[in-house]
């Protein structure tokens, strides 16, 4: 399954823009990133099923994978023994909101406004290029959405992706309550 996910990611922009199953895309990113947090953090996801956005599954997966890996790396650097990475996905009005949260050290306030700048990184030259977050933001903007970063009051940070929800069928409406979210704890 990981090889299949990697192939999908590698195809990137070639598959065009179509409705993307958000939960399935997040699950693919989780499978690829699992090794990153396996030793450093507990992982939990809460995914509302049936949500779709317009885009490219490979590029959307690239965004989520980058956010997950960054969270895991922040926890590894902090050397916390109780590290936690969480992914939440839910519908809010006409939008789909995906949040990647961690309980790491957070982002220094003076650095926070620059995290999406090209070539800006707090990592060493061997470990970072400063392109991951800027590329991720560009991808989300191409999809008509927004990617933001904030520090959490209780420590750590939250990266939030907001995209417009795609309604594929007439009976599928933002007024219909969705099914209970699936929770995965690793």
C-alpha positions, 0 to 999 in steps of 0.5 A, a space after each residue: 500500500 505504501 508503494 501504491 501511495 508513493 506512486 500516486 504522489 509521484 504522479 503529482 500534477 499529471 492526474 488533473 483536477 478532480 474531486 479528492 476524497 480527503 480522508 483517503 488522501 490523509 490516510 495515504 499520507 499517514 501510511 507514508 509518514 508513520 516511520 517518522 513519528 513511530 519512535 517519537 510520538 503517539 499518533 491520533 487522527 479524527 477524520 470525518 468521512 465523505 468529505 471531498 475537495 477539488 484538486 489533485 490527490 498526489 499534490 494534496 497528499 504531498 501537503 499533508 505528508 509535509 505537515 506530518 513529517 514536520 510535526 514529527 521532526 519537531 517532536 524528535 528535536 524536542 526529545 519529548 517522551 510524551 510527544 503527540 501528533 494529531 490530524 483532524 478533518 471536518 466540515 465547517 460550513 462550506 469548507 473542509 478543514 484539516 488540522 495537523 497538531 503537535 505538542 512539541 516546542 511550537 514555533 518561536 514568535 519571531 519566526 512564525 511570520 516567516 515559516 512560509 517564506 521560500 528558503 527560510 528554515 530553522 533546520 540545519 543545511 543538511 536537514 532542510 531547504 526551506 521549501 516544504 512549507 512554501 510549496 505546500 502553501 502554494 499547492 493549497 492556494 492553487 486549490 483555492 484554499 489557505 494554509 496557516 500556522 499558529 502556536 497552540 496555547 497548551 504548547 506545540 503548533 497547529 497547521 490548518 488547511 481550509 479548502 472549499 468542499 465539493 458536493 458531488 451528488 444532489 442528496 449530498 448537502 452541507 445541511 445533512 449531518 455527517 457520519 461519526 468521525 473515524 478515530 485512529 490511534 497508533 
